[in-house]
Amino acid sequence: MPLNESERGELREALHKMNNALNSISMQAELAKLYTEQNENGKIQEALEIIMSQCRQCSAVTQSTRNLVDERE
């Protein structure tokens, strides 16, 4: 059964949120790598905290998307 307009909108929003989080994770990982080379331990910790937060965001989006799919079954 195809998705209705509301469901497509929810799915687009979920994918957009996940893409934003993944972009942030990638950027913070690059910064952490640079900070490692410069022995910037405080900045490394901050970058890793952001990465963990964005991973939790991805997990939440994945779960909400899974719930949307499960509702369709």
C-alpha positions in Angstrom: 0.0 0.0 0.0 1.5 3.4 -1.0 2.2 6.1 1.6 -0.3 8.9 1.8 0.9 12.5 1.7 1.1 12.9 5.4 3.2 9.8 5.8 5.5 10.8 2.9 5.9 14.2 4.7 6.8 12.4 8.0 9.3 10.2 6.2 10.9 13.1 4.4 11.2 15.0 7.7 12.7 11.9 9.4 15.3 11.4 6.6 16.2 15.1 6.7 16.8 15.0 10.5 18.9 11.9 10.1 20.9 13.4 7.3 21.6 16.5 9.4 22.7 14.4 12.3 25.0 12.3 10.1 26.6 15.4 8.6 27.2 16.7 12.1 28.8 13.4 13.2 31.1 13.5 10.2 32.1 17.1 10.9 32.7 16.4 14.6 34.8 13.3 13.8 37.0 15.3 11.5 37.4 18.0 14.2 38.3 15.3 16.8 40.9 13.9 14.4 42.4 17.4 14.0 42.3 18.0 17.8 44.0 14.7 18.4 46.9 15.8 16.2 47.1 19.1 18.2 46.7 17.4 21.6 43.5 19.4 22.4 41.9 17.0 24.8 39.1 19.4 26.0 38.0 20.0 22.4 38.2 16.2 21.6 35.9 15.6 24.5 33.4 18.2 23.3 33.5 16.8 19.8 32.8 13.3 21.1 29.9 14.5 23.2 28.3 16.1 20.1 28.9 12.8 18.2 27.2 10.8 20.9 24.3 13.2 21.0 23.8 13.1 17.3 24.0 9.3 17.4 21.1 9.3 19.9 19.2 11.6 17.6 19.7 9.2 14.7 18.5 6.3 16.9 15.3 8.3 17.8 14.6 9.1 14.2 15.2 5.5 13.2 12.8 4.3 15.9 10.1 6.9 14.9 10.5 5.8 11.2 10.2 2.2 12.2 7.0 3.0 14.1 5.6 4.7 11.0 6.3 1.6 8.9 5.0 -0.7 11.6 1.7 1.3 11.7 1.3 0.5 7.9 1.4 -3.2 8.5 
